[in-house]
Amino acid sequence: MGRKYQQKKRAELREEIRRRIVEAAVDLHGTIGPAHTTVRALAERAGVERPTVYRHFPTPESLLTACSSHLWAESPPPDPERWLEIDDPEARLRRGLSELFAYYTRQETLLWNIMRDVEDTPALRPFAAHRIAHRQRMRDVLASPWPDRAERQKFLAAAVGHAVDFFAWRSLRRQGLTNEEAIELMLGLVRSER
């Protein structure tokens, strides 16, 4: 009985250390970016030694995968599948952008540091594939109720894609627009392409 108890305690301790490392990495990724996060800083932030980090995450890929999963579970972006219930194209776009821009507002610093590094560091791009696919799904869901005019589909997809892009949203915010004003501007852009 004592041995099983000790094994259980060791497993719990390993899981606790792993969680601390992942949370420390997510925190560093959100404040300085994954490209600038060192194992030394990560170990210090997690309260462990560097070999402990390597023991739990032997490769940078294993750590980045764990961080991506943790972040998605802790702070998921809006679910575009719920928007399919809205038939009116403008109402759907307004709802989708409202939810998305609220998410961007809550996560701006973290998303900026991560997405900036993903743009600048090609080796990080595979770890953003899930987010990229999610953004493309949002674009497709938000573009789908607009009238199908084959000659304009490319422009409609580009306009909606621009509307859901984090960097486009951030640019509008930096120019002083509120989320509501940015939504109106993006609605006007998409309307012009239908």
Contacts in CASP RR format, 6 or more apart in sequence:
PFRMAT RR
TARGET T0000
AUTHOR 0000-0000-0000
METHOD contacts of the structure
MODEL  1
MGRKYQQKKRAELREEIRRRIVEAAVDLHGTIGPAHTTVRALAERAGVER
PTVYRHFPTPESLLTACSSHLWAESPPPDPERWLEIDDPEARLRRGLSEL
FAYYTRQETLLWNIMRDVEDTPALRPFAAHRIAHRQRMRDVLASPWPDRA
ERQKFLAAAVGHAVDFFAWRSLRRQGLTNEEAIELMLGLVRSER
14 56 0 8 1.000
17 46 0 8 1.000
17 48 0 8 1.000
17 52 0 8 1.000
17 56 0 8 1.000
18 56 0 8 1.000
18 66 0 8 1.000
20 46 0 8 1.000
20 47 0 8 1.000
20 48 0 8 1.000
21 42 0 8 1.000
21 46 0 8 1.000
21 48 0 8 1.000
21 52 0 8 1.000
21 53 0 8 1.000
21 56 0 8 1.000
21 57 0 8 1.000
21 63 0 8 1.000
22 63 0 8 1.000
22 66 0 8 1.000
22 67 0 8 1.000
22 70 0 8 1.000
23 46 0 8 1.000
23 70 0 8 1.000
24 42 0 8 1.000
24 45 0 8 1.000
24 46 0 8 1.000
24 47 0 8 1.000
25 34 0 8 1.000
25 37 0 8 1.000
25 42 0 8 1.000
25 46 0 8 1.000
25 63 0 8 1.000
25 66 0 8 1.000
25 67 0 8 1.000
26 67 0 8 1.000
26 70 0 8 1.000
26 71 0 8 1.000
26 74 0 8 1.000
26 110 0 8 1.000
27 45 0 8 1.000
28 34 0 8 1.000
28 37 0 8 1.000
28 41 0 8 1.000
28 42 0 8 1.000
28 45 0 8 1.000
29 37 0 8 1.000
29 67 0 8 1.000
29 110 0 8 1.000
29 113 0 8 1.000
29 114 0 8 1.000
29 117 0 8 1.000
30 109 0 8 1.000
30 110 0 8 1.000
30 113 0 8 1.000
30 114 0 8 1.000
31 109 0 8 1.000
31 110 0 8 1.000
31 113 0 8 1.000
32 113 0 8 1.000
33 113 0 8 1.000
33 114 0 8 1.000
33 116 0 8 1.000
33 117 0 8 1.000
34 64 0 8 1.000
34 67 0 8 1.000
34 113 0 8 1.000
34 114 0 8 1.000
34 117 0 8 1.000
34 118 0 8 1.000
34 121 0 8 1.000
34 124 0 8 1.000
34 127 0 8 1.000
35 117 0 8 1.000
35 120 0 8 1.000
35 121 0 8 1.000
35 124 0 8 1.000
36 117 0 8 1.000
39 50 0 8 1.000
39 53 0 8 1.000
39 54 0 8 1.000
40 50 0 8 1.000
42 53 0 8 1.000
43 49 0 8 1.000
43 50 0 8 1.000
43 52 0 8 1.000
43 53 0 8 1.000
46 53 0 8 1.000
53 63 0 8 1.000
57 63 0 8 1.000
57 66 0 8 1.000
61 127 0 8 1.000
64 124 0 8 1.000
64 127 0 8 1.000
65 127 0 8 1.000
67 127 0 8 1.000
68 127 0 8 1.000
68 128 0 8 1.000
68 130 0 8 1.000
71 110 0 8 1.000
72 130 0 8 1.000
75 106 0 8 1.000
75 107 0 8 1.000
77 100 0 8 1.000
77 103 0 8 1.000
77 131 0 8 1.000
77 134 0 8 1.000
77 138 0 8 1.000
78 96 0 8 1.000
78 99 0 8 1.000
78 100 0 8 1.000
78 103 0 8 1.000
78 138 0 8 1.000
80 96 0 8 1.000
80 134 0 8 1.000
80 137 0 8 1.000
80 138 0 8 1.000
80 140 0 8 1.000
80 141 0 8 1.000
80 142 0 8 1.000
81 141 0 8 1.000
83 92 0 8 1.000
83 95 0 8 1.000
83 96 0 8 1.000
83 141 0 8 1.000
83 142 0 8 1.000
84 141 0 8 1.000
86 92 0 8 1.000
86 95 0 8 1.000
86 145 0 8 1.000
87 145 0 8 1.000
88 145 0 8 1.000
89 145 0 8 1.000
89 146 0 8 1.000
89 147 0 8 1.000
89 194 0 8 1.000
90 187 0 8 1.000
90 191 0 8 1.000
92 141 0 8 1.000
92 142 0 8 1.000
92 145 0 8 1.000
93 142 0 8 1.000
93 160 0 8 1.000
93 163 0 8 1.000
93 186 0 8 1.000
93 187 0 8 1.000
93 190 0 8 1.000
94 183 0 8 1.000
94 187 0 8 1.000
96 138 0 8 1.000
96 142 0 8 1.000
97 142 0 8 1.000
97 163 0 8 1.000
97 164 0 8 1.000
97 182 0 8 1.000
97 183 0 8 1.000
97 186 0 8 1.000
97 187 0 8 1.000
98 179 0 8 1.000
98 183 0 8 1.000
100 138 0 8 1.000
100 164 0 8 1.000
100 169 0 8 1.000
101 169 0 8 1.000
101 179 0 8 1.000
101 182 0 8 1.000
101 183 0 8 1.000
102 179 0 8 1.000
104 111 0 8 1.000
104 166 0 8 1.000
104 169 0 8 1.000
104 170 0 8 1.000
105 179 0 8 1.000
108 170 0 8 1.000
108 173 0 8 1.000
111 166 0 8 1.000
112 166 0 8 1.000
112 170 0 8 1.000
114 128 0 8 1.000
115 128 0 8 1.000
115 166 0 8 1.000
115 167 0 8 1.000
117 124 0 8 1.000
118 124 0 8 1.000
118 125 0 8 1.000
118 127 0 8 1.000
118 128 0 8 1.000
135 161 0 8 1.000
135 164 0 8 1.000
135 165 0 8 1.000
138 164 0 8 1.000
139 157 0 8 1.000
139 160 0 8 1.000
139 161 0 8 1.000
139 164 0 8 1.000
142 160 0 8 1.000
142 163 0 8 1.000
142 164 0 8 1.000
143 156 0 8 1.000
143 157 0 8 1.000
143 160 0 8 1.000
143 161 0 8 1.000
146 156 0 8 1.000
146 190 0 8 1.000
146 194 0 8 1.000
147 194 0 8 1.000
149 156 0 8 1.000
149 194 0 8 1.000
152 193 0 8 1.000
152 194 0 8 1.000
155 193 0 8 1.000
156 190 0 8 1.000
156 193 0 8 1.000
156 194 0 8 1.000
158 193 0 8 1.000
159 186 0 8 1.000
159 189 0 8 1.000
159 190 0 8 1.000
159 192 0 8 1.000
159 193 0 8 1.000
160 190 0 8 1.000
162 168 0 8 1.000
162 186 0 8 1.000
162 189 0 8 1.000
163 186 0 8 1.000
163 189 0 8 1.000
163 190 0 8 1.000
169 182 0 8 1.000
172 181 0 8 1.000
172 182 0 8 1.000
172 185 0 8 1.000
173 179 0 8 1.000
173 182 0 8 1.000
177 185 0 8 1.000
END
